[in-house]
Amino acid sequence: MTAALFTPVTVGSLTLPNRIAVAPMCQYSADDGSATDWHLAHWMSMAMSGAAMITIEATGVERRGRITHGCFGMYSDDNEAAAQRTLLAARRVAPPGTHFGIQLAHAGRKASTHIPWQGGGTLGRHDDPWETVAPSAIPYADWHVPTALDQGRIERVTAAFVAAAQRSVRAGFDFVEVHGAHGYLLHEFLSPLSNQRGDHYGGSLDNRMRFIVEVSRAVRAALPAHVMMGARLSATDWVDGGFTIDEAVEVARALKDAGAAYICVSSGGLHPAQKMNLVPSYQVPFAERIRREAGVMTRAVGLIDDPHVANSIIADGKADMVALARAMLADPRWPWRAAAALGAPLHHVSQYARSAPLITKWVGPQAHATAA
């Protein structure tokens, strides 16, 4: 019997040969939003991994929507052209059935910061900072105080998401993911901790979810039928009085109605007081509940690195896909190792075929016994 992790699945317009996804991971290595040699190496490495679904990092839909000066973007002709060149190179080395997507994002009040390995935190006045925006003029910790978006600027941000989606299609991506997680702009509208507006974008959940639903509907309308759309959602803020899993189920239903074919279920990132229980698979119960109660396909993510655990998530119906981030950085051949551990065929690139016996040796015979 084929391991559940390596069974095909259809998500919207795309059929994936397995249930393994590369989660979007910021690389902080772009040149005014454009892909560089680092992205060429990184995308090609992920492309060769055998993961069926590769999601490019959080991508600013406008320049001020980037987290840092090094963040990837899709707001200029140069960004689009560089992404197209880099994606074409990645496709040349990817096994058949690999699909590439891009996560469209706006950093909101968490923008204008230093690259993490340069210290993180907000940019100083000599670091070329920029205005940050949010639903309300409430800063993240002691960072820049953001400007509350008025109706006109909300509409301009929505238009920026649409323009970035259209650029993504021209660049050749197979799917677009709307980023509503980790304390960035769309998540900021969802949470009562960061959204204290008195208009039709604040207060009730219906109002707080209005912006992400409007953006998702506009993006879906801008995409051709063959390009799938998904969304990433923080299922809880992990802070009393914040966004909750009960609310996330309702938002997931609305996003499904807006055209999202899947929800990648993450959590946190909105408030520095969050108390997260960081254990393996800690977010899987959120994915399971959203899948069951919202009736939408889900992607589980968060400290998943054991192939047997990943397989059981799919086999037990807790999620439709699993997404890996740190594990893929540590081992870009993780899907090959998972196949060997679970007794599934290794769909490696031909140039690396001679490594297959060694991968199987490293995994060891006990893995097959466990899988059985």
N, C-alpha and C positions, 0 to 999 in steps of 0.2 A: 504494500500500500504506500502511495506517495505521501511524504510528510506534508502536513497542512500548509506549512510555510512555503512550500514549493508548488502549490496548486495555483492555476491561473485564476484571475478574477477580473471582471469587467467593472470599471469605475467610470460612470458617465459614458463618454465616447471612446474610452481607451480600454484595451484588453491588455492586462499585465501578465507576464509569464510566471511571476511569483509574487509573494506578499511582502517583499523587503523594499523599504524606501530609505533613501538617504535624506535625513532631515536637513532643513536649511540651516546653515552655519555661517555667521558673519566671519569674513576673512580680514576686514579692515585693511585691504591692500589695493584698493582702486585708485585711479588717477582722475579726480573730479567725476567720480561715478563710473568711469570706464574700466573694463577688464584689462588686466596687465598680464605679464608673463606668469605671475603667480597663479592667476585664475586659469590660464591655459594648462599649467601643470596639475592644478587641483581638480578641475573639471574632467580632464582626461583620466586622472587616477580614479575618480569616482565612477567615471563611465566604464572603466574596465572591471569594476568590482563585481558585476553580475546582478546588482540591485536593479529591480525593474523600474523603479520610480526615483528619479533624482531631482530634488528640489533645490534650486539655486538660492543662495542666501537672501536675507531681508534686503529688499531693493527699494531705495528711496524713489518715490514718484515725483518728487521735486527736490531741488537742491537743499532747501531748508528741512526737508523731511529725512535727511540722513542722520544717523546717530553721531558719526564722526566725519572728519575730513576724508578718511580712508574708505568710507562705505560705498558699496555698489549702488548704482542708480540707473534709472531708465527715464531720464528727463531731457536728453539731448540727442541730436543726430549722432554725435560721437559715441555716446553710450550705446546706442542701438547698433551702430556699425561694429563696435568692438565686441559686443555680445554675440552678434551674428557670426563673426569670424571665429570666436572662441568656441561657440556651440558647434559649428561645423567640424572643427577639429575633434571635439569630444565625440561627436557622432561617428566619426571615422573609426574610432577604436572601440566603440561600444558593441557588446553582443546584440544580436537581433532581439527585438522586443523591448529594448531600453527606451524609456520615455523621460523627457526632460521638461521640468517646469520651473517657474520663477515665482518667488514670493514677493508680492507687491506690498509696500509698507510705507508708513509715515511715523517718524519717531516721536512727534508731538513734543511734550515737555521733557522727554529724555534725549532730545537732540542737543547738538552743540557741545559735545563732550570729547575728551581725549581718548585716543586709542587705548584699550585696556593695558597693553604692555608698556605704555608710556605713562601709566599712573591712573588712567580713568579720571572721573570727575569732570566738572564743567571747564570749558575753555575760558581762559582769562582774557582780558581786554587786548593783550598783545598776541593772542593766539588765533586771530581772525574768527571770533565767535559770530553767531547769527541769532536772530530772533527765534525764540521757541514759541509754539502755540499749543493750545489745549482747550478742552471744553470750558474750563474755568481757570481763573488766575491763581491756581494753587500749585506751588512747585513740588517736585519730587525731592524729598529731604531738603537740603539747603542749596539745591541747584538753582539755575536761573528761574526767575518768576516768569511764567509763560503769559502770552497775550491770549485772552479768551476770544475764540473765533466768533465773529458775527455771521449772520446768514450769508452774506456775500462771500466771505472767505471760506465758509463751509462748502459752498457751491464750487468755488475755485479748487479746493482740495479734491472734491469729487471728480471734477473735470481732469485733474492731474492723474487720478487713478485710471480714468478712462483712457487718457492719452498714453499712459505707460502700458496699459494692457494692449493697445493697438500697436505700440512699438514692439512689445513682446511677441505678438503674432508675426509681425514682419521679420523679427529676428529669428523666428523658427521654433519657438517653444511649443510644446504639446499641451501644456496646461498652465493655468495661472492660479496661484493661491493668494487669497486676501488675508492679510495678517491682522488678526484681531486679538492678539495675545501679548503677554510679557510687558505690559504697562505702556505700550506705545499708543498712538493717537486713538485708534478705533476702540481699543480696550479702555482707554481713559474715559471715553463717552459711556461705556457700559457700566463702569463702577461708580457707585454713589460716593466713594471716597475722593474721587478726582472730578466728578461731575456734580456740581451744585448749581446748575443752571435753573432759571425759572421759566424758560420758554418750552417749546414743544420738543426740545432735545434733552430735557432734564426732568428729574422727578420720578415718574413711574418707569417701570421696566420697558413698557411699550415706547416711551419717549427716549429712554437711554439707548435702546437698541436701534432707534430710527436711523442714525447715521450709518452704522455698519450695514444695515439692510439696504439703505439707499445706494451706498457705494457698491455693494455686491450686485444689486439689480442693474446698476449702470454698467459695471464691468461685464456682467454676463451678456447684456445687450450689445456690447461692443465686440464680443468675441464671435467668430464663426462657429458653426455647429460642431466642427470637428475638434475644436480646442476646448478641453474640459476646464471647469472652474471648481476649486475647492476653497476651504477657509481654515485658518488656524484660530483656535479659541483657547483662552485661559479659563478653565472650568471653575476656578475659585481664586480669590485673592489671598487666601490663607490669613486673613485679618478680619476680626470681628467688625461687622457693619459694612463689609465689602461685598463684592460680586460673589455669588454662590453657585453651587452646582445646580440647585433647583432653577435658578435663573438661566444658567448655561443651557439647560435642556430646552427652555423656551426659545432662547436665541438660536440654538441649533435648528429647531423646527422652522423658524423664520428664515434662516439662511438656506435651508433646503428648499423652501418655497421660492426663494430668490434665485435658485439655480445652482447652489453648491452641491456637487456630487459626493463630497466627503467632508468630514470635519477632522482635522488633526488636533487631538485633544491634549493640550498642555495645561500649565497652571502658573500662577504667581507672576512676579515681575512688576507689579503696580506700586507696591508700598514697601519701604525699608523695614517696617515692623512685621513683615510676614514671618510666619513660623511654619516651615515646611518640614514634612517627615521624609527626608531624603533616603529612601531605601529602594532597592531594585524594584522596578515595575510600580512605583508609588502612584503613578497617574493612570494606570490601567483601569481601576474601578470607575474613574470618570468616563473613560472611553466606552466602557461596557454599558454604563447607565445611559449615556447619550445615544448610543447605538440602539438600545432597547426602547427607550422612551420617546426619542425624537424620530425614530425610524429612518435614520440616515447612516450611511457607511462611515466608519471611523478608522482613524489611524492612531495607534497607541505609540506613545513616545515617553522617554524618561528613564535613564539608567537601565536600559535593556541591552544586555551584552551576551547572555547565555543562549546558544541556539535552541536548547531544549525548552527554555522558558519562552522564547519567542514563538516556537512552534505551538506550545500549549495555549498561548494567548489566542492564536488563530483557531486551533482545534477545539477549544472550549467556547468559542463564539463570543469572546470578550472584545474583539476588534476584528476588522477586516484586513488590516495591514499593520505592520510594525515599522516604525521609523527609528533609525539609529543615527547618532551624531558623534559623540566621543568615541564610541566603539569603532566607527568607520575611520576616524582620524588615526586611532591607534593601530588599526588593522584594515587597510583598504581592501583586503581580500576576505573580509569577514563572511560574505555570502558563500564563497568557495568552502571555507572552513565549516560553515553551517551545513552545507550540502554533504560534506564528508561525515560530519557528526550525525546527521539524520538519515544517512543512506540514500540521499538523493543524487541525481546526476550532477556533475560539475560542469556548468556551462562557462568555462573559462575561454579567454581569447586564445586563438590558435598559437600565437607566438609564445605563450606561457604554458602550453600543454604539458611540457616536460616536468612542471612543478606538481602536477596532480598527485603522483604517488607519494611525494614528500608531504603534501598537505594531509593526505589520508594517514600517513605514518604518524605525523604530529598529533592528529586527533586521537588516534589509538583505537583498538578494537572495542574497548569498553564503551565508547560512545555509541557504537552500533547496537550494543546490547541494551544500553539505556534507552535508545530510541525505539527499539522493538518492544 
